[in-house]
Amino acid sequence: MHSAVSSPAPEWLVVPDDANDLAPAVWPASAERDGEGELVIGGVSAGDLVRTYGTPLQVLDEAEVRRRASATRAAFDAAAEAHGTTARVYYAGKALLNTTLVRWVMDEGLNVDVCTGGELEVALAAGADAGRLGFHGNNKSVAELERAVEAGVGTIVIDSEIEIERLAAIVARGGSSQRVMLRVNSGVHAETHDFLATAHEDQKFGTPLSAAPALVARIREIAGLEFAGLHCHIGSQIFGVAGFRESAARVLDLHQELLSGGEIPQLNLGGGFGIAYTRADTPEPIERLAEGIVSAVAEGCAARGIRIPALSFEPGRAIVGNAGVTLYEVGTLKDVALETGSRRYVSVDGGMSDNARPALYGAQYSARLASRAGQGDPVLVRVVGKHCESGDVVVDHEYLPADIVPGDLLAVPATGAYCAPLSSNYNHIPRPPIVAVNAGESRVIVRGESLHDLLARDAGIAR
């Protein structure tokens, strides 16, 4: 590969020697091209998937989800055991949640983290053991907390002083008990390779470290509440250990201070582990991340002369992100002349309604022809959706074969996390189905919507 010269492409995007290749870090391990050049995922060809389910189509590789879940659990188990403690891994359901996925990750030994009453009901409907659920959220209603306590949710993560009093009233009324953690803000913000450490927090989640001792004292006063420990989350799409190391040091200072009031069995350091969306992304292997983070905690505890607590972590994107691939059909093509070259706009039959992340965050994705192997020199493209919005971009910068034409199938990898959960009906476009693939078989795990479904919600239509 070589860098593009005098091109509107960003520096990180290189002209590929083969615009049909599949970068291993970005795609599911099962992704390959068959003898005809067609994309195959989980043993099922893109063409067969589209003929059966249509486009747009969100495809989830079951084996990839299970492999990553199992590898993550094993990595943290091994790292914790090496330092004389234990670790729990909670799958962060906000990344993608449905009953089938809950069963997959729980089969592989993960617990599940939810953050709304709706997510809680999905997990319970999947048959999840409520004791293996954690419940987050900055504005959990009384009704949601009542349901969580009634269901026997293993841990509720308290986000504010108000939630302490709400839970106090709930457990008093029911004569029940509830295990809780307190979310704190360490002042560390991490994103990809960089992190920023500040003295103050200005965000909606958690409580400042300085306010935590009084809140923990109040929790310990309430007979029905069991204080299990501190929780801290520092960001998302994190590639290194440095931010976790700094955050752990700050939280351990508080942990040590609180030990004078009683045992603290657990410390939750959140998730946010990054994945590769493009070949330029280089996330740390989960084994190296696990060892680095757990070592930092062990070293911090040793320096303070305290016992290392049981640890817990909450990856979501790292489990499902690269297991997802979205298939589209190419509609129109448009070449646009620019001062430094040209760009081909490739319009597809979905867009920001099924992947809002580029519009919301400027997220970068990759793309490849899926129905065949293309020919000709790579051309710079921008893949866009069909919505009436100039920010409706699916893939901002990519090189695709020059012979791309309307009717081709296009695949966008790494769409397993935060695409379906953020989907919408913008411009009255139905949300696509989610189809699981595994060992040459496919099945719908979340039904797609139809125009009839959308019209059925309009109360102004005569019945």
MOHUCOR-V478420 format. One record per residue. N is the residue number from 0. RES is the residue in one small letter. SS is DSSP state (H for helix, E for strand, C for the rest). PHI is phi in radians with two decimals (none if undefined). Layout:
# MOHUCOR-V478420
n->{N | N}
res->{RES | RES}
ss->{SS | SS}
phi->{PHI | PHI}
This chain:
# MOHUCOR-V478420
n->{0 | 1 | 2 | 3 | 4 | 5 | 6 | 7 | 8 | 9 | 10 | 11 | 12 | 13 | 14 | 15 | 16 | 17 | 18 | 19 | 20 | 21 | 22 | 23 | 24 | 25 | 26 | 27 | 28 | 29 | 30 | 31 | 32 | 33 | 34 | 35 | 36 | 37 | 38 | 39 | 40 | 41 | 42 | 43 | 44 | 45 | 46 | 47 | 48 | 49 | 50 | 51 | 52 | 53 | 54 | 55 | 56 | 57 | 58 | 59 | 60 | 61 | 62 | 63 | 64 | 65 | 66 | 67 | 68 | 69 | 70 | 71 | 72 | 73 | 74 | 75 | 76 | 77 | 78 | 79 | 80 | 81 | 82 | 83 | 84 | 85 | 86 | 87 | 88 | 89 | 90 | 91 | 92 | 93 | 94 | 95 | 96 | 97 | 98 | 99 | 100 | 101 | 102 | 103 | 104 | 105 | 106 | 107 | 108 | 109 | 110 | 111 | 112 | 113 | 114 | 115 | 116 | 117 | 118 | 119 | 120 | 121 | 122 | 123 | 124 | 125 | 126 | 127 | 128 | 129 | 130 | 131 | 132 | 133 | 134 | 135 | 136 | 137 | 138 | 139 | 140 | 141 | 142 | 143 | 144 | 145 | 146 | 147 | 148 | 149 | 150 | 151 | 152 | 153 | 154 | 155 | 156 | 157 | 158 | 159 | 160 | 161 | 162 | 163 | 164 | 165 | 166 | 167 | 168 | 169 | 170 | 171 | 172 | 173 | 174 | 175 | 176 | 177 | 178 | 179 | 180 | 181 | 182 | 183 | 184 | 185 | 186 | 187 | 188 | 189 | 190 | 191 | 192 | 193 | 194 | 195 | 196 | 197 | 198 | 199 | 200 | 201 | 202 | 203 | 204 | 205 | 206 | 207 | 208 | 209 | 210 | 211 | 212 | 213 | 214 | 215 | 216 | 217 | 218 | 219 | 220 | 221 | 222 | 223 | 224 | 225 | 226 | 227 | 228 | 229 | 230 | 231 | 232 | 233 | 234 | 235 | 236 | 237 | 238 | 239 | 240 | 241 | 242 | 243 | 244 | 245 | 246 | 247 | 248 | 249 | 250 | 251 | 252 | 253 | 254 | 255 | 256 | 257 | 258 | 259 | 260 | 261 | 262 | 263 | 264 | 265 | 266 | 267 | 268 | 269 | 270 | 271 | 272 | 273 | 274 | 275 | 276 | 277 | 278 | 279 | 280 | 281 | 282 | 283 | 284 | 285 | 286 | 287 | 288 | 289 | 290 | 291 | 292 | 293 | 294 | 295 | 296 | 297 | 298 | 299 | 300 | 301 | 302 | 303 | 304 | 305 | 306 | 307 | 308 | 309 | 310 | 311 | 312 | 313 | 314 | 315 | 316 | 317 | 318 | 319 | 320 | 321 | 322 | 323 | 324 | 325 | 326 | 327 | 328 | 329 | 330 | 331 | 332 | 333 | 334 | 335 | 336 | 337 | 338 | 339 | 340 | 341 | 342 | 343 | 344 | 345 | 346 | 347 | 348 | 349 | 350 | 351 | 352 | 353 | 354 | 355 | 356 | 357 | 358 | 359 | 360 | 361 | 362 | 363 | 364 | 365 | 366 | 367 | 368 | 369 | 370 | 371 | 372 | 373 | 374 | 375 | 376 | 377 | 378 | 379 | 380 | 381 | 382 | 383 | 384 | 385 | 386 | 387 | 388 | 389 | 390 | 391 | 392 | 393 | 394 | 395 | 396 | 397 | 398 | 399 | 400 | 401 | 402 | 403 | 404 | 405 | 406 | 407 | 408 | 409 | 410 | 411 | 412 | 413 | 414 | 415 | 416 | 417 | 418 | 419 | 420 | 421 | 422 | 423 | 424 | 425 | 426 | 427 | 428 | 429 | 430 | 431 | 432 | 433 | 434 | 435 | 436 | 437 | 438 | 439 | 440 | 441 | 442 | 443 | 444 | 445 | 446 | 447 | 448 | 449 | 450 | 451 | 452 | 453 | 454 | 455 | 456 | 457 | 458 | 459 | 460 | 461 | 462}
res->{m | h | s | a | v | s | s | p | a | p | e | w | l | v | v | p | d | d | a | n | d | l | a | p | a | v | w | p | a | s | a | e | r | d | g | e | g | e | l | v | i | g | g | v | s | a | g | d | l | v | r | t | y | g | t | p | l | q | v | l | d | e | a | e | v | r | r | r | a | s | a | t | r | a | a | f | d | a | a | a | e | a | h | g | t | t | a | r | v | y | y | a | g | k | a | l | l | n | t | t | l | v | r | w | v | m | d | e | g | l | n | v | d | v | c | t | g | g | e | l | e | v | a | l | a | a | g | a | d | a | g | r | l | g | f | h | g | n | n | k | s | v | a | e | l | e | r | a | v | e | a | g | v | g | t | i | v | i | d | s | e | i | e | i | e | r | l | a | a | i | v | a | r | g | g | s | s | q | r | v | m | l | r | v | n | s | g | v | h | a | e | t | h | d | f | l | a | t | a | h | e | d | q | k | f | g | t | p | l | s | a | a | p | a | l | v | a | r | i | r | e | i | a | g | l | e | f | a | g | l | h | c | h | i | g | s | q | i | f | g | v | a | g | f | r | e | s | a | a | r | v | l | d | l | h | q | e | l | l | s | g | g | e | i | p | q | l | n | l | g | g | g | f | g | i | a | y | t | r | a | d | t | p | e | p | i | e | r | l | a | e | g | i | v | s | a | v | a | e | g | c | a | a | r | g | i | r | i | p | a | l | s | f | e | p | g | r | a | i | v | g | n | a | g | v | t | l | y | e | v | g | t | l | k | d | v | a | l | e | t | g | s | r | r | y | v | s | v | d | g | g | m | s | d | n | a | r | p | a | l | y | g | a | q | y | s | a | r | l | a | s | r | a | g | q | g | d | p | v | l | v | r | v | v | g | k | h | c | e | s | g | d | v | v | v | d | h | e | y | l | p | a | d | i | v | p | g | d | l | l | a | v | p | a | t | g | a | y | c | a | p | l | s | s | n | y | n | h | i | p | r | p | p | i | v | a | v | n | a | g | e | s | r | v | i | v | r | g | e | s | l | h | d | l | l | a | r | d | a | g | i | a | r}
ss->{C | E | E | C | C | C | C | C | C | C | C | C | C | E | E | C | C | C | C | C | C | C | C | C | C | C | C | C | C | C | C | E | E | C | C | C | C | C | E | E | E | C | C | E | E | H | H | H | H | H | H | H | H | C | C | C | E | E | E | E | E | H | H | H | H | H | H | H | H | H | H | H | H | H | H | H | H | H | H | H | H | H | C | C | C | C | E | E | E | E | E | E | H | H | H | C | C | C | H | H | H | H | H | H | H | H | H | C | C | C | E | E | E | E | C | C | H | H | H | H | H | H | H | H | H | C | C | C | C | H | H | H | E | E | E | C | C | C | C | C | C | H | H | H | H | H | H | H | H | H | H | C | C | C | E | E | E | E | C | C | H | H | H | H | H | H | H | H | H | H | H | H | H | H | C | C | C | E | E | E | E | E | E | E | E | C | C | E | E | E | E | E | C | E | E | E | E | C | C | C | C | C | C | C | C | C | E | E | H | H | H | H | H | H | H | H | H | H | H | H | H | C | C | C | E | E | E | E | E | E | E | C | C | C | E | E | E | E | C | C | C | H | H | H | H | H | H | H | H | H | H | H | H | H | H | H | H | H | H | H | H | C | C | C | C | E | E | E | C | C | C | C | E | C | C | C | C | C | C | C | C | C | C | C | C | H | H | H | H | H | H | H | H | H | H | H | H | H | H | H | H | H | H | H | C | C | C | C | C | E | E | E | E | C | C | C | H | H | H | H | H | H | H | E | E | E | E | E | E | E | E | E | E | E | E | E | E | E | C | C | E | E | E | E | E | E | E | E | C | C | C | C | C | C | C | C | H | H | H | H | H | C | C | C | C | C | C | E | E | C | C | C | C | C | C | C | C | E | E | E | E | E | E | E | C | C | C | C | C | C | C | C | E | E | E | E | E | E | E | E | E | C | C | C | C | C | C | C | E | E | E | E | E | C | C | C | C | C | C | C | C | C | C | C | C | H | H | H | C | C | C | C | C | E | E | E | E | E | C | C | E | E | E | E | E | E | C | C | C | C | H | H | H | H | H | H | C | C | C | C | C | C | C}
phi->{none | -2.48 | -1.25 | -1.24 | -2.03 | 0.86 | -2.33 | -1.29 | -1.21 | -1.18 | -1.09 | -1.28 | -1.59 | -1.88 | -1.29 | -1.34 | -1.18 | -2.37 | -1.37 | -1.88 | -1.23 | -2.09 | -1.09 | -1.01 | -1.25 | -1.66 | -1.70 | -1.02 | -1.04 | -1.41 | -1.18 | -2.78 | -1.85 | -1.41 | -1.08 | -1.65 | 1.56 | -1.44 | -1.23 | -2.20 | -2.23 | 1.03 | 1.42 | -2.10 | -1.32 | -1.03 | -1.09 | -1.12 | -1.08 | -1.23 | -1.12 | -1.47 | -2.07 | 1.43 | -2.30 | -1.10 | -2.53 | -1.72 | -1.90 | -2.17 | -1.48 | -1.04 | -1.08 | -1.19 | -1.06 | -1.11 | -1.09 | -1.22 | -1.09 | -1.13 | -1.16 | -1.17 | -1.07 | -1.10 | -1.12 | -1.31 | -1.04 | -1.15 | -1.13 | -1.16 | -1.07 | -1.12 | -1.98 | 1.31 | -2.45 | -2.21 | -2.43 | -2.01 | -2.03 | -1.77 | -1.32 | -1.39 | -1.10 | -1.09 | -1.15 | -3.02 | -2.47 | -2.73 | -1.12 | -1.12 | -1.13 | -1.00 | -1.14 | -1.01 | -1.22 | -1.24 | -1.01 | -1.57 | 1.62 | -1.57 | -1.54 | -2.30 | -1.84 | -2.14 | -2.35 | -2.55 | -1.07 | -1.12 | -1.12 | -1.05 | -1.16 | -1.08 | -1.08 | -1.16 | -1.13 | -1.33 | 1.55 | -1.12 | -1.20 | -1.03 | -1.14 | -1.74 | -1.86 | -2.02 | -2.17 | -1.74 | 2.19 | -1.55 | -2.49 | -1.25 | -1.29 | -1.03 | -1.09 | -1.14 | -1.16 | -1.06 | -1.12 | -1.12 | -1.16 | -1.06 | -1.29 | 1.53 | -0.97 | -1.07 | -2.48 | -1.86 | -1.60 | -1.31 | -1.90 | -2.75 | -1.09 | -1.03 | -1.14 | -1.06 | -1.23 | -1.08 | -1.19 | -1.03 | -1.18 | -1.16 | -1.22 | -1.19 | -1.11 | -1.65 | 1.11 | -1.86 | -2.28 | -2.56 | -1.42 | -2.38 | -2.18 | -2.01 | -1.44 | -2.12 | -1.80 | -1.47 | 1.44 | -1.89 | -2.12 | -2.08 | -2.65 | 0.97 | -1.52 | -1.90 | -2.50 | -2.17 | -1.87 | -2.20 | -1.56 | -2.26 | -2.01 | -2.37 | -2.64 | -1.45 | -1.61 | 1.30 | -2.24 | -1.07 | -0.98 | -1.17 | -1.56 | -1.14 | -0.98 | -1.16 | -1.20 | -1.14 | -1.05 | -1.16 | -1.03 | -1.19 | -1.30 | -1.57 | -1.02 | -1.51 | -1.92 | -1.89 | -1.36 | -1.74 | 2.62 | -1.79 | -2.22 | -2.56 | -2.25 | -1.92 | 2.66 | -2.50 | 0.92 | -1.63 | -1.76 | -2.20 | -1.77 | -0.97 | -1.11 | -1.13 | -1.10 | -1.14 | -1.12 | -1.06 | -1.05 | -1.22 | -1.22 | -1.17 | -1.04 | -1.17 | -0.97 | -1.08 | -1.08 | -1.30 | -1.08 | -1.14 | -1.72 | 2.57 | -1.18 | -2.29 | -1.30 | -2.42 | -2.36 | -1.91 | -1.78 | 1.29 | -2.47 | 1.60 | -1.16 | -1.41 | -2.27 | -1.58 | -1.67 | -2.32 | -1.18 | -1.37 | -1.42 | -2.30 | -1.19 | -1.20 | -1.01 | -1.06 | -1.11 | -1.24 | -1.07 | -1.05 | -1.11 | -1.13 | -1.23 | -1.14 | -1.08 | -1.08 | -1.17 | -1.07 | -1.13 | -1.13 | -1.19 | -1.07 | -1.13 | -1.66 | 1.20 | -2.12 | -1.31 | -1.26 | -1.36 | -1.13 | -1.99 | -2.48 | -2.47 | -2.37 | -1.33 | -2.26 | -0.94 | -1.15 | -1.56 | -1.92 | -0.96 | -1.40 | -1.43 | -1.79 | -2.39 | -1.84 | -1.82 | -2.24 | -1.85 | -1.27 | -1.82 | -1.95 | -2.18 | -2.61 | -1.58 | -2.09 | -1.38 | -2.13 | -1.06 | -1.88 | 2.53 | -2.54 | -2.40 | -1.72 | -1.54 | -1.92 | -1.62 | -2.11 | -1.57 | -2.38 | 2.45 | -1.18 | -1.29 | -1.91 | -2.61 | -1.49 | -1.09 | -1.05 | -1.24 | -1.34 | -2.13 | 1.20 | -1.15 | -1.75 | -2.30 | -1.99 | -2.69 | -2.56 | -1.07 | -1.95 | -1.42 | -2.92 | -1.54 | -1.42 | -2.18 | 1.59 | -1.12 | -1.10 | -2.09 | -1.30 | -2.27 | -2.19 | -1.54 | -2.21 | -1.61 | -1.81 | -1.42 | -1.44 | -2.78 | -1.16 | -1.50 | -1.38 | -1.95 | -1.69 | -2.30 | -1.22 | -2.45 | -2.79 | -1.88 | -2.23 | -1.04 | -1.14 | -1.62 | -1.03 | -2.40 | -0.97 | 1.71 | -1.11 | -1.64 | -2.10 | -2.00 | -2.00 | -1.46 | 1.07 | -1.88 | -1.32 | -1.98 | 1.14 | -1.67 | -1.03 | -1.10 | -1.67 | -1.20 | -2.57 | -1.87 | -0.93 | 1.05 | 0.99 | -1.75 | -1.14 | -1.31 | -1.35 | -1.30 | -1.94 | -2.07 | -1.56 | -2.14 | -2.96 | 0.91 | 1.47 | -2.03 | -2.37 | -2.75 | -1.32 | -1.95 | -2.39 | -1.17 | -1.36 | -1.62 | -2.05 | -1.07 | -1.06 | -1.06 | -1.19 | -1.19 | -1.14 | -1.52 | -1.47 | -1.28 | -1.51 | -1.48 | -1.15 | -1.78}
